[in-house]
Amino acid sequence: MEDVVVTFDNATENSTLVASLMDLDGRKSRQFLVDFNFNDNDKDGEPDIDDLDDDNDQILDEWELTHFLNPYKNDASEDIDGDGMSNIDEYLDSLNPTGLCGDFDNDGNVQLADLILILQHISGINVPISEASKLSDCSGDQAVGLEEAVSIINEISGDN
């Protein structure tokens, strides 16, 4: 893997930027926070640059950025994907708060078609991976693979 250099032309001493790395196909592959200030967003006495949880919602900023949540907003009680679990519960259980686990075709259902698409992707068949498809990640590793296939098999067989 090659090193990635990110430059910020407009960064000042008192600015915070959320940067996204893109893969070769133009898909967002990683999001991260670059903090050029010493603000204290959650007023806990620790500057945001040193604070692992800038909104004090008990969810680490790195995890929030990985799962496309806002590290400056207390969103712990929200349920973005509507699955009945709050973001904090999904964080504590190492689940994905932004999408239906295993719903690879993003139609709101986990079904055999999703399993086929994931198996094709794993085997190297060129199945396009959209941002919405990435939200079907069950394991939180920002990849769609065997964990998602097993989850779908369990879901459609009733073994969940």
ChimeraX commands (.cxc) that place a marker at each C-alpha (Angstrom):
marker #1 position 0.00,0.00,0.00 radius 0.5
marker #1 position 1.35,3.42,-0.95 radius 0.5
marker #1 position 1.53,6.31,1.48 radius 0.5
marker #1 position -1.14,8.95,1.13 radius 0.5
marker #1 position -0.31,12.60,1.55 radius 0.5
marker #1 position -3.15,14.96,2.31 radius 0.5
marker #1 position -2.60,18.70,2.21 radius 0.5
marker #1 position -4.96,21.39,3.42 radius 0.5
marker #1 position -4.44,24.69,1.64 radius 0.5
marker #1 position -7.00,26.62,3.67 radius 0.5
marker #1 position -6.19,25.26,7.12 radius 0.5
marker #1 position -5.67,27.89,9.78 radius 0.5
marker #1 position -4.79,27.66,13.44 radius 0.5
marker #1 position -8.47,27.65,14.42 radius 0.5
marker #1 position -10.08,25.28,11.97 radius 0.5
marker #1 position -11.28,21.72,11.94 radius 0.5
marker #1 position -11.56,19.73,8.72 radius 0.5
marker #1 position -13.18,16.40,8.02 radius 0.5
marker #1 position -11.21,14.79,5.22 radius 0.5
marker #1 position -12.15,11.76,3.19 radius 0.5
marker #1 position -9.83,9.37,1.40 radius 0.5
marker #1 position -11.17,7.98,-1.84 radius 0.5
marker #1 position -10.28,4.70,-3.45 radius 0.5
marker #1 position -9.35,4.47,-7.13 radius 0.5
marker #1 position -13.02,4.12,-8.11 radius 0.5
marker #1 position -13.90,7.39,-6.37 radius 0.5
marker #1 position -15.65,5.73,-3.41 radius 0.5
marker #1 position -15.11,7.11,0.05 radius 0.5
marker #1 position -12.90,4.60,1.82 radius 0.5
marker #1 position -11.98,6.38,5.04 radius 0.5
marker #1 position -12.99,9.54,6.79 radius 0.5
marker #1 position -10.89,11.26,9.41 radius 0.5
marker #1 position -10.78,14.44,11.43 radius 0.5
marker #1 position -7.97,16.96,11.24 radius 0.5
marker #1 position -8.16,19.46,14.06 radius 0.5
marker #1 position -6.07,22.63,13.86 radius 0.5
marker #1 position -7.54,24.26,16.93 radius 0.5
marker #1 position -7.63,23.98,20.64 radius 0.5
marker #1 position -11.37,24.37,21.02 radius 0.5
marker #1 position -13.19,22.27,23.60 radius 0.5
marker #1 position -16.45,21.31,21.87 radius 0.5
marker #1 position -17.87,19.31,24.79 radius 0.5
marker #1 position -16.52,21.70,27.46 radius 0.5
marker #1 position -14.84,18.88,29.40 radius 0.5
marker #1 position -11.58,20.76,29.86 radius 0.5
marker #1 position -9.70,18.71,27.27 radius 0.5
marker #1 position -8.91,20.39,23.92 radius 0.5
marker #1 position -10.58,18.65,20.98 radius 0.5
marker #1 position -7.16,17.89,19.48 radius 0.5
marker #1 position -6.40,15.65,22.50 radius 0.5
marker #1 position -9.96,14.50,23.27 radius 0.5
marker #1 position -10.94,11.03,22.06 radius 0.5
marker #1 position -14.66,11.93,22.35 radius 0.5
marker #1 position -15.24,15.55,21.30 radius 0.5
marker #1 position -19.01,15.49,21.86 radius 0.5
marker #1 position -18.87,13.52,25.12 radius 0.5
marker #1 position -21.48,11.02,23.91 radius 0.5
marker #1 position -19.40,8.01,25.06 radius 0.5
marker #1 position -18.68,7.02,21.44 radius 0.5
marker #1 position -15.07,7.46,20.35 radius 0.5
marker #1 position -14.58,10.04,17.58 radius 0.5
marker #1 position -12.59,7.59,15.46 radius 0.5
marker #1 position -15.52,5.13,15.47 radius 0.5
marker #1 position -17.99,7.92,14.70 radius 0.5
marker #1 position -15.93,9.02,11.71 radius 0.5
marker #1 position -15.49,5.44,10.51 radius 0.5
marker #1 position -19.28,5.00,10.58 radius 0.5
marker #1 position -20.06,8.44,9.11 radius 0.5
marker #1 position -21.44,9.91,12.35 radius 0.5
marker #1 position -20.71,13.42,13.60 radius 0.5
marker #1 position -17.97,13.53,16.28 radius 0.5
marker #1 position -19.13,17.02,17.33 radius 0.5
marker #1 position -22.79,16.11,17.89 radius 0.5
marker #1 position -24.11,14.00,20.74 radius 0.5
marker #1 position -25.87,11.44,18.55 radius 0.5
marker #1 position -25.64,8.49,20.93 radius 0.5
marker #1 position -29.41,8.12,21.35 radius 0.5
marker #1 position -30.19,8.47,17.62 radius 0.5
marker #1 position -31.05,5.48,15.43 radius 0.5
marker #1 position -29.89,6.45,11.95 radius 0.5
marker #1 position -30.67,3.14,10.26 radius 0.5
marker #1 position -34.04,2.66,11.99 radius 0.5
marker #1 position -33.23,-0.83,13.27 radius 0.5
marker #1 position -34.39,-0.11,16.83 radius 0.5
marker #1 position -30.86,0.17,18.25 radius 0.5
marker #1 position -29.35,3.51,19.25 radius 0.5
marker #1 position -25.92,4.52,17.98 radius 0.5
marker #1 position -24.41,3.95,21.45 radius 0.5
marker #1 position -25.87,0.43,21.61 radius 0.5
marker #1 position -24.52,-0.36,18.13 radius 0.5
marker #1 position -21.13,1.05,19.19 radius 0.5
marker #1 position -21.06,-1.06,22.36 radius 0.5
marker #1 position -22.09,-4.17,20.38 radius 0.5
marker #1 position -19.61,-3.42,17.53 radius 0.5
marker #1 position -22.40,-3.12,14.96 radius 0.5
marker #1 position -22.91,-0.75,12.03 radius 0.5
marker #1 position -25.22,2.15,12.99 radius 0.5
marker #1 position -25.77,3.41,9.46 radius 0.5
marker #1 position -27.15,0.51,7.47 radius 0.5
marker #1 position -28.99,-2.77,7.53 radius 0.5
marker #1 position -26.40,-5.45,8.11 radius 0.5
marker #1 position -26.21,-7.60,4.98 radius 0.5
marker #1 position -28.54,-5.47,2.80 radius 0.5
marker #1 position -26.02,-5.34,-0.04 radius 0.5
marker #1 position -28.49,-4.20,-2.72 radius 0.5
marker #1 position -29.88,-1.53,-0.35 radius 0.5
marker #1 position -33.53,-2.43,-0.85 radius 0.5
marker #1 position -34.36,-2.57,2.87 radius 0.5
marker #1 position -34.44,-6.38,3.02 radius 0.5
marker #1 position -31.83,-9.03,3.74 radius 0.5
marker #1 position -32.40,-11.83,1.26 radius 0.5
marker #1 position -30.78,-14.42,-0.98 radius 0.5
marker #1 position -30.05,-11.79,-3.66 radius 0.5
marker #1 position -27.79,-9.98,-1.17 radius 0.5
marker #1 position -25.90,-13.21,-0.44 radius 0.5
marker #1 position -25.37,-13.84,-4.16 radius 0.5
marker #1 position -24.05,-10.30,-4.69 radius 0.5
marker #1 position -21.66,-10.56,-1.74 radius 0.5
marker #1 position -20.38,-13.99,-2.83 radius 0.5
marker #1 position -19.81,-12.63,-6.34 radius 0.5
marker #1 position -17.91,-9.69,-4.88 radius 0.5
marker #1 position -15.78,-11.95,-2.64 radius 0.5
marker #1 position -14.97,-14.27,-5.56 radius 0.5
marker #1 position -13.70,-11.36,-7.67 radius 0.5
marker #1 position -16.63,-10.91,-10.00 radius 0.5
marker #1 position -16.93,-7.20,-10.75 radius 0.5
marker #1 position -19.90,-6.20,-8.61 radius 0.5
marker #1 position -20.01,-2.44,-8.10 radius 0.5
marker #1 position -19.74,-1.41,-4.44 radius 0.5
marker #1 position -21.68,1.79,-3.80 radius 0.5
marker #1 position -21.57,3.88,-0.62 radius 0.5
marker #1 position -24.99,2.42,0.19 radius 0.5
marker #1 position -23.60,-1.12,-0.25 radius 0.5
marker #1 position -20.78,-0.34,2.18 radius 0.5
marker #1 position -23.43,0.41,4.79 radius 0.5
marker #1 position -24.33,-3.30,4.72 radius 0.5
marker #1 position -21.08,-3.96,6.60 radius 0.5
marker #1 position -21.94,-6.12,9.62 radius 0.5
marker #1 position -18.55,-6.36,11.28 radius 0.5
marker #1 position -17.56,-2.70,11.29 radius 0.5
marker #1 position -14.37,-3.31,9.29 radius 0.5
marker #1 position -15.53,-1.08,6.41 radius 0.5
marker #1 position -15.44,-4.01,4.03 radius 0.5
marker #1 position -18.03,-6.39,2.68 radius 0.5
marker #1 position -16.91,-9.99,2.94 radius 0.5
marker #1 position -17.41,-13.35,4.63 radius 0.5
marker #1 position -18.80,-11.91,7.88 radius 0.5
marker #1 position -21.63,-10.31,5.92 radius 0.5
marker #1 position -22.26,-13.53,3.95 radius 0.5
marker #1 position -22.54,-15.54,7.17 radius 0.5
marker #1 position -24.83,-12.91,8.66 radius 0.5
marker #1 position -27.12,-13.10,5.64 radius 0.5
marker #1 position -27.20,-16.90,5.77 radius 0.5
marker #1 position -28.17,-16.70,9.45 radius 0.5
marker #1 position -30.81,-14.04,8.74 radius 0.5
marker #1 position -32.51,-15.84,5.87 radius 0.5
marker #1 position -32.35,-19.22,7.62 radius 0.5
marker #1 position -33.82,-17.77,10.82 radius 0.5
marker #1 position -30.66,-18.53,12.85 radius 0.5
marker #1 position -29.99,-15.00,14.05 radius 0.5
marker link #1:1,2 radius 0.2
marker link #1:2,3 radius 0.2
marker link #1:3,4 radius 0.2
marker link #1:4,5 radius 0.2
marker link #1:5,6 radius 0.2
marker link #1:6,7 radius 0.2
marker link #1:7,8 radius 0.2
marker link #1:8,9 radius 0.2
marker link #1:9,10 radius 0.2
marker link #1:10,11 radius 0.2
marker link #1:11,12 radius 0.2
marker link #1:12,13 radius 0.2
marker link #1:13,14 radius 0.2
marker link #1:14,15 radius 0.2
marker link #1:15,16 radius 0.2
marker link #1:16,17 radius 0.2
marker link #1:17,18 radius 0.2
marker link #1:18,19 radius 0.2
marker link #1:19,20 radius 0.2
marker link #1:20,21 radius 0.2
marker link #1:21,22 radius 0.2
marker link #1:22,23 radius 0.2
marker link #1:23,24 radius 0.2
marker link #1:24,25 radius 0.2
marker link #1:25,26 radius 0.2
marker link #1:26,27 radius 0.2
marker link #1:27,28 radius 0.2
marker link #1:28,29 radius 0.2
marker link #1:29,30 radius 0.2
marker link #1:30,31 radius 0.2
marker link #1:31,32 radius 0.2
marker link #1:32,33 radius 0.2
marker link #1:33,34 radius 0.2
marker link #1:34,35 radius 0.2
marker link #1:35,36 radius 0.2
marker link #1:36,37 radius 0.2
marker link #1:37,38 radius 0.2
marker link #1:38,39 radius 0.2
marker link #1:39,40 radius 0.2
marker link #1:40,41 radius 0.2
marker link #1:41,42 radius 0.2
marker link #1:42,43 radius 0.2
marker link #1:43,44 radius 0.2
marker link #1:44,45 radius 0.2
marker link #1:45,46 radius 0.2
marker link #1:46,47 radius 0.2
marker link #1:47,48 radius 0.2
marker link #1:48,49 radius 0.2
marker link #1:49,50 radius 0.2
marker link #1:50,51 radius 0.2
marker link #1:51,52 radius 0.2
marker link #1:52,53 radius 0.2
marker link #1:53,54 radius 0.2
marker link #1:54,55 radius 0.2
marker link #1:55,56 radius 0.2
marker link #1:56,57 radius 0.2
marker link #1:57,58 radius 0.2
marker link #1:58,59 radius 0.2
marker link #1:59,60 radius 0.2
marker link #1:60,61 radius 0.2
marker link #1:61,62 radius 0.2
marker link #1:62,63 radius 0.2
marker link #1:63,64 radius 0.2
marker link #1:64,65 radius 0.2
marker link #1:65,66 radius 0.2
marker link #1:66,67 radius 0.2
marker link #1:67,68 radius 0.2
marker link #1:68,69 radius 0.2
marker link #1:69,70 radius 0.2
marker link #1:70,71 radius 0.2
marker link #1:71,72 radius 0.2
marker link #1:72,73 radius 0.2
marker link #1:73,74 radius 0.2
marker link #1:74,75 radius 0.2
marker link #1:75,76 radius 0.2
marker link #1:76,77 radius 0.2
marker link #1:77,78 radius 0.2
marker link #1:78,79 radius 0.2
marker link #1:79,80 radius 0.2
marker link #1:80,81 radius 0.2
marker link #1:81,82 radius 0.2
marker link #1:82,83 radius 0.2
marker link #1:83,84 radius 0.2
marker link #1:84,85 radius 0.2
marker link #1:85,86 radius 0.2
marker link #1:86,87 radius 0.2
marker link #1:87,88 radius 0.2
marker link #1:88,89 radius 0.2
marker link #1:89,90 radius 0.2
marker link #1:90,91 radius 0.2
marker link #1:91,92 radius 0.2
marker link #1:92,93 radius 0.2
marker link #1:93,94 radius 0.2
marker link #1:94,95 radius 0.2
marker link #1:95,96 radius 0.2
marker link #1:96,97 radius 0.2
marker link #1:97,98 radius 0.2
marker link #1:98,99 radius 0.2
marker link #1:99,100 radius 0.2
marker link #1:100,101 radius 0.2
marker link #1:101,102 radius 0.2
marker link #1:102,103 radius 0.2
marker link #1:103,104 radius 0.2
marker link #1:104,105 radius 0.2
marker link #1:105,106 radius 0.2
marker link #1:106,107 radius 0.2
marker link #1:107,108 radius 0.2
marker link #1:108,109 radius 0.2
marker link #1:109,110 radius 0.2
marker link #1:110,111 radius 0.2
marker link #1:111,112 radius 0.2
marker link #1:112,113 radius 0.2
marker link #1:113,114 radius 0.2
marker link #1:114,115 radius 0.2
marker link #1:115,116 radius 0.2
marker link #1:116,117 radius 0.2
marker link #1:117,118 radius 0.2
marker link #1:118,119 radius 0.2
marker link #1:119,120 radius 0.2
marker link #1:120,121 radius 0.2
marker link #1:121,122 radius 0.2
marker link #1:122,123 radius 0.2
marker link #1:123,124 radius 0.2
marker link #1:124,125 radius 0.2
marker link #1:125,126 radius 0.2
marker link #1:126,127 radius 0.2
marker link #1:127,128 radius 0.2
marker link #1:128,129 radius 0.2
marker link #1:129,130 radius 0.2
marker link #1:130,131 radius 0.2
marker link #1:131,132 radius 0.2
marker link #1:132,133 radius 0.2
marker link #1:133,134 radius 0.2
marker link #1:134,135 radius 0.2
marker link #1:135,136 radius 0.2
marker link #1:136,137 radius 0.2
marker link #1:137,138 radius 0.2
marker link #1:138,139 radius 0.2
marker link #1:139,140 radius 0.2
marker link #1:140,141 radius 0.2
marker link #1:141,142 radius 0.2
marker link #1:142,143 radius 0.2
marker link #1:143,144 radius 0.2
marker link #1:144,145 radius 0.2
marker link #1:145,146 radius 0.2
marker link #1:146,147 radius 0.2
marker link #1:147,148 radius 0.2
marker link #1:148,149 radius 0.2
marker link #1:149,150 radius 0.2
marker link #1:150,151 radius 0.2
marker link #1:151,152 radius 0.2
marker link #1:152,153 radius 0.2
marker link #1:153,154 radius 0.2
marker link #1:154,155 radius 0.2
marker link #1:155,156 radius 0.2
marker link #1:156,157 radius 0.2
marker link #1:157,158 radius 0.2
marker link #1:158,159 radius 0.2
marker link #1:159,160 radius 0.2
view
